[in-house]
Amino acid sequence: MKQLKLVLLFILISTSIFSQQETKPMKEVLSEYKFKIKNIALDSLNISYIQEGKGDTTLLFLHGLSSNSDAWSKNIEALSKNYTCIALDLPGYGKSSKPKADYTPTFFADVTYQFLQKLKLKNVVLVGHSMGGQASIKLATTHPKVIDKLILVAPAGLEKFTKTEGDMIKNIYTADMVKHTTDEQIRKNYALNFYKQPEDVSKMIEDRIKIKSSSDFDAHCEAIVKSVSGMIDDPVFEDLKDISQKTLVLFGKNDMLIPNRYFHPTLSVEKVGEIAEEQIKLVTVKYIDESGHFVQFEKPEDVNLLIREFVEED
């Protein structure tokens, strides 16, 4: 009996240790970011962010779907020599809180506005990629006085979807589907973001695979799915005409994700760029050759140069 109790105790301790190892929160499972992470409390949310550089102008970066602030590392590394560079992990992503929320562009814009106010940021150039671009449009039009200039990198929100198309996307894109994405499919999904995938994308891929074991992975999957629904249900197309800031819109010429090739096979990247030119008053649209949706990571030198030129011009 004593021996049986010892065996049971050993099993209990072993199971407990195993469970602790397998249920770390995502912020502990993710690899270290290139730059040191800071944290700030916004009501009930903990927001993780990167802050580098000490320039008078602040570049505030918002990442896209299924991404995090480390996605801007190649841009921050160069641009922080001249500017204060800040990149957020939006709620639901990276090392930030993963609350029960709507995850609409308006939600992300509201959180970013609170962040701006709490840090008392001035001379802000807002830089948003994809989903972060749609959120940036909401912030720039809802609180125009806090944003000096706007940079949209392969932004969501310029391409319109019918109700039928939107409903199809929402029905297909479920939390269960995200949760059970195979490692092979994860690698294929990342490849779609690039014209020629850089070798260092492997860190992103391995992180995406590792977080499947995190204790808050289910909450992250819900955030992704609600973010997709949020972009559909909280459109910004009608807001484009209300953008008062000078705006730079950047696209990779070989973007395979925007426009949506399934629903809009005849719509080209250039056509989406024309929408920006037609709808936004003070806009410059640029295309970068041989680059895909994740253009700021694939061609950082080109993107950084265009950002510098845009920030410095009157």
C-alpha positions as CSV (number, residue, x, y, z in Angstrom):
1,M,0.0,0.0,0.0
2,K,2.8,2.4,0.9
3,Q,4.5,1.6,-2.5
4,L,1.2,2.3,-4.3
5,K,0.8,5.6,-2.6
6,L,4.4,6.6,-3.6
7,V,3.6,5.6,-7.2
8,L,0.4,7.6,-7.2
9,L,2.2,10.6,-5.7
10,F,4.9,10.4,-8.4
11,I,2.3,10.3,-11.1
12,L,0.5,13.3,-9.6
13,I,3.7,15.3,-9.3
14,S,4.8,14.3,-12.8
15,T,1.4,15.2,-14.3
16,S,1.4,18.6,-12.5
17,I,4.9,19.4,-13.8
18,F,3.9,18.3,-17.3
19,S,0.7,20.5,-17.2
20,Q,2.7,23.5,-16.1
21,Q,5.1,23.0,-18.9
22,E,2.3,22.6,-21.4
23,T,0.1,25.5,-20.3
24,K,2.3,28.5,-20.2
25,P,0.7,31.7,-21.5
26,M,1.6,32.8,-25.0
27,K,3.8,35.6,-23.9
28,E,6.1,33.0,-22.3
29,V,5.9,30.5,-25.2
30,L,6.8,33.1,-27.9
31,S,10.4,33.6,-28.7
32,E,12.1,36.8,-27.5
33,Y,11.4,39.8,-29.7
34,K,14.4,41.6,-31.3
35,F,13.8,44.6,-29.1
36,K,13.0,44.7,-25.4
37,I,9.3,44.6,-24.5
38,K,7.6,47.1,-22.2
39,N,4.1,46.8,-20.7
40,I,1.4,49.3,-19.9
41,A,-2.0,48.9,-18.2
42,L,-5.0,50.3,-20.0
43,D,-8.0,49.6,-17.8
44,S,-8.2,45.8,-17.6
45,L,-5.8,45.3,-20.4
46,N,-2.1,44.7,-20.3
47,I,-0.5,46.0,-23.6
48,S,3.0,45.0,-24.5
49,Y,5.0,47.2,-26.8
50,I,8.4,48.1,-28.2
51,Q,9.9,51.5,-27.9
52,E,13.2,52.4,-29.5
53,G,14.8,55.7,-30.6
54,K,14.4,59.3,-29.3
55,G,13.4,61.4,-32.2
56,D,10.9,64.3,-32.0
57,T,8.6,62.4,-34.4
58,T,7.0,59.2,-33.2
59,L,6.3,56.4,-35.6
60,L,3.5,54.3,-34.1
61,F,3.2,50.8,-35.8
62,L,0.1,48.6,-35.8
63,H,0.6,45.0,-37.0
64,G,-1.7,42.9,-39.1
65,L,-3.8,39.7,-38.5
66,S,-2.0,36.8,-36.7
67,S,1.0,39.0,-36.2
68,N,2.7,41.1,-33.4
69,S,5.0,44.0,-32.9
70,D,8.1,42.1,-33.7
71,A,6.9,42.0,-37.3
72,W,8.2,45.6,-37.5
73,S,11.7,44.8,-36.2
74,K,13.5,45.4,-39.6
75,N,11.8,48.8,-39.8
76,I,12.4,49.8,-36.2
77,E,16.1,48.8,-36.4
78,A,16.7,51.4,-39.2
79,L,14.1,54.1,-38.4
80,S,14.8,54.4,-34.7
81,K,18.1,56.1,-35.6
82,N,16.0,59.2,-36.5
83,Y,12.6,58.7,-34.9
84,T,10.9,57.4,-31.8
85,C,9.6,54.1,-32.9
86,I,6.8,52.4,-31.0
87,A,5.1,49.1,-32.0
88,L,2.1,47.6,-30.1
89,D,1.0,44.0,-29.6
90,L,-2.7,44.7,-30.2
91,P,-5.1,43.0,-27.7
92,G,-5.5,39.3,-28.6
93,Y,-2.0,39.1,-30.1
94,G,1.6,38.6,-29.1
95,K,2.4,39.3,-25.4
96,S,-0.7,41.5,-24.8
97,S,-3.9,40.5,-23.0
98,K,-6.4,38.4,-24.9
99,P,-9.8,39.6,-23.6
100,K,-13.3,38.8,-24.6
101,A,-13.9,41.6,-27.0
102,D,-15.4,42.4,-30.4
103,Y,-11.9,42.9,-32.1
104,T,-13.2,45.4,-34.6
105,P,-11.1,48.1,-36.2
106,T,-12.9,50.5,-33.9
107,F,-11.9,48.5,-30.8
108,F,-8.2,48.5,-31.9
109,A,-8.4,52.2,-32.6
110,D,-9.9,52.9,-29.2
111,V,-7.2,50.9,-27.4
112,T,-4.5,52.7,-29.5
113,Y,-6.0,56.1,-28.7
114,Q,-5.9,55.2,-24.9
115,F,-2.3,54.2,-25.4
116,L,-1.4,57.5,-27.1
117,Q,-3.1,59.5,-24.4
118,K,-1.5,57.6,-21.5
119,L,2.0,58.0,-23.0
120,K,1.3,61.6,-24.0
121,L,2.7,61.0,-27.5
122,K,3.1,64.0,-29.8
123,N,4.0,64.4,-33.5
124,V,2.6,60.9,-34.3
125,V,2.9,59.3,-37.7
126,L,0.6,56.3,-37.6
127,V,1.8,53.2,-39.6
128,G,-0.6,50.3,-40.0
129,H,-0.2,47.0,-41.9
130,S,-3.2,45.1,-43.3
131,M,-5.7,44.7,-40.4
132,G,-3.6,47.4,-38.6
133,G,-4.1,49.6,-41.6
134,Q,-7.9,49.4,-41.3
135,A,-7.7,50.1,-37.6
136,S,-5.4,53.1,-38.4
137,I,-8.0,54.5,-40.7
138,K,-10.5,54.4,-37.9
139,L,-8.2,56.1,-35.5
140,A,-7.1,58.8,-37.9
141,T,-10.7,59.7,-38.7
142,T,-12.1,59.3,-35.2
143,H,-9.3,61.3,-33.5
144,P,-7.7,63.3,-36.3
145,K,-5.9,65.8,-34.0
146,V,-3.6,63.1,-32.5
147,I,-2.3,61.8,-35.8
148,D,-0.1,64.1,-37.9
149,K,0.4,61.8,-40.9
150,L,-0.9,58.3,-41.9
151,I,1.0,55.4,-43.6
152,L,-1.0,52.4,-44.7
153,V,1.0,49.3,-45.7
154,A,-1.1,46.9,-47.8
155,P,-4.1,48.0,-45.8
156,A,-7.4,46.1,-45.4
157,G,-10.5,48.2,-45.8
158,L,-10.1,49.6,-49.3
159,E,-11.5,46.5,-51.0
160,K,-15.3,46.2,-50.5
161,F,-17.1,42.9,-49.9
162,T,-20.8,42.2,-50.4
163,K,-22.9,40.9,-47.6
164,T,-22.9,37.5,-49.2
165,E,-19.1,37.5,-49.5
166,G,-18.7,38.7,-46.0
167,D,-21.0,36.0,-44.6
168,M,-19.2,33.3,-46.5
169,I,-15.8,34.4,-45.1
170,K,-17.2,34.5,-41.6
171,N,-18.8,31.0,-41.9
172,I,-15.6,29.5,-43.3
173,Y,-13.2,31.2,-40.9
174,T,-13.9,29.6,-37.5
175,A,-11.9,29.4,-34.3
176,D,-11.9,25.6,-34.6
177,M,-10.3,25.9,-38.1
178,V,-7.6,28.2,-36.8
179,K,-6.9,26.0,-33.8
180,H,-6.4,22.9,-35.8
181,T,-4.3,24.3,-38.6
182,T,-1.6,21.8,-39.3
183,D,2.1,22.7,-39.2
184,E,2.3,22.1,-43.0
185,Q,-0.6,24.5,-43.6
186,I,0.9,27.1,-41.3
187,R,4.0,27.1,-43.5
188,K,1.9,27.4,-46.6
189,N,0.0,30.3,-45.1
190,Y,3.1,32.2,-44.4
191,A,4.5,31.6,-47.9
192,L,1.4,33.4,-49.3
193,N,2.6,36.6,-47.6
194,F,5.8,36.9,-49.7
195,Y,7.0,37.1,-53.3
196,K,10.2,35.4,-52.2
197,Q,10.1,34.3,-48.5
198,P,13.1,35.6,-46.5
199,E,14.9,32.9,-44.5
200,D,14.2,34.7,-41.1
201,V,10.5,34.1,-41.5
202,S,11.3,30.7,-40.0
203,K,11.2,32.4,-36.6
204,M,7.6,33.5,-37.1
205,I,6.6,30.1,-38.4
206,E,8.1,28.3,-35.5
207,D,6.5,30.7,-33.0
208,R,3.1,30.1,-34.7
209,I,3.6,26.4,-34.2
210,K,4.8,26.7,-30.6
211,I,1.9,28.8,-29.4
212,K,-0.5,25.9,-30.1
213,S,0.6,24.6,-26.7
214,S,0.0,27.9,-24.8
215,S,-2.7,28.2,-22.2
216,D,-4.4,31.2,-23.9
217,F,-4.2,29.8,-27.5
218,D,-8.0,29.3,-27.6
219,A,-8.4,33.0,-26.7
220,H,-5.9,33.9,-29.4
221,C,-7.8,31.8,-32.0
222,E,-11.1,33.6,-31.0
223,A,-9.3,37.0,-31.4
224,I,-8.2,36.1,-34.9
225,V,-11.7,34.9,-36.0
226,K,-13.4,37.9,-34.4
227,S,-10.8,40.2,-36.0
228,V,-11.8,38.8,-39.4
229,S,-15.4,39.3,-38.7
230,G,-14.6,42.7,-37.3
231,M,-13.0,43.9,-40.5
232,I,-16.1,42.8,-42.4
233,D,-18.7,44.2,-39.9
234,D,-16.9,47.4,-39.2
235,P,-15.9,48.7,-42.6
236,V,-13.9,51.8,-43.3
237,F,-14.5,52.5,-47.0
238,E,-16.9,55.4,-46.2
239,D,-14.3,56.8,-43.8
240,L,-11.6,57.1,-46.5
241,K,-13.0,60.5,-47.7
242,D,-12.7,61.8,-44.1
243,I,-9.0,61.2,-43.8
244,S,-7.6,64.7,-43.3
245,Q,-3.9,63.8,-42.9
246,K,-1.3,63.4,-45.6
247,T,-1.4,59.7,-46.4
248,L,1.1,57.3,-47.9
249,V,-0.2,54.0,-49.1
250,L,2.3,51.2,-49.9
251,F,1.7,47.9,-51.7
252,G,3.9,45.0,-52.7
253,K,3.3,44.6,-56.4
254,N,2.9,40.9,-55.9
255,D,0.5,40.9,-53.0
256,M,-1.5,37.6,-53.1
257,L,-3.8,38.5,-50.2
258,I,-5.0,42.0,-51.1
259,P,-7.1,42.0,-53.1
260,N,-8.9,38.8,-52.3
261,R,-8.2,36.5,-55.2
262,Y,-11.1,34.1,-54.6
263,F,-13.9,36.7,-54.4
264,H,-12.4,39.3,-56.7
265,P,-10.2,37.5,-59.3
266,T,-10.3,40.5,-61.7
267,L,-9.3,43.1,-59.1
268,S,-5.5,43.9,-59.2
269,V,-3.3,45.5,-56.6
270,E,-3.1,48.5,-58.8
271,K,-6.9,48.8,-58.9
272,V,-6.9,48.8,-55.1
273,G,-4.3,51.5,-55.2
274,E,-6.6,53.5,-57.5
275,I,-9.4,53.2,-54.9
276,A,-7.0,54.9,-52.4
277,E,-6.3,57.7,-54.9
278,E,-9.9,58.3,-55.6
279,Q,-11.1,58.2,-52.0
280,I,-8.3,59.8,-49.9
281,K,-7.7,63.5,-50.4
282,L,-4.0,63.9,-49.7
283,V,-2.6,60.6,-50.8
284,T,0.5,59.2,-52.4
285,V,0.4,55.6,-53.5
286,K,3.6,53.6,-54.1
287,Y,4.3,50.0,-55.3
288,I,7.3,48.0,-54.5
289,D,8.5,45.5,-57.0
290,E,9.0,41.8,-56.3
291,S,7.3,41.9,-52.9
292,G,4.2,40.5,-51.4
293,H,1.7,41.3,-48.7
294,F,4.3,41.4,-45.9
295,V,6.2,44.0,-47.9
296,Q,7.8,45.8,-44.8
297,F,9.5,42.6,-43.8
298,E,10.3,41.4,-47.3
299,K,11.7,44.7,-48.6
300,P,12.5,46.7,-45.5
301,E,15.1,49.0,-47.2
302,D,12.6,50.1,-49.8
303,V,9.8,50.6,-47.3
304,N,12.1,52.5,-44.8
305,L,13.3,54.8,-47.5
306,L,9.7,55.7,-48.6
307,I,8.7,56.2,-44.9
308,R,11.6,58.6,-44.3
309,E,10.9,60.6,-47.5
310,F,7.2,60.9,-46.6
311,V,7.8,61.8,-42.9
312,E,10.4,64.5,-43.9
313,E,8.4,66.2,-46.7
314,D,6.3,69.3,-45.9
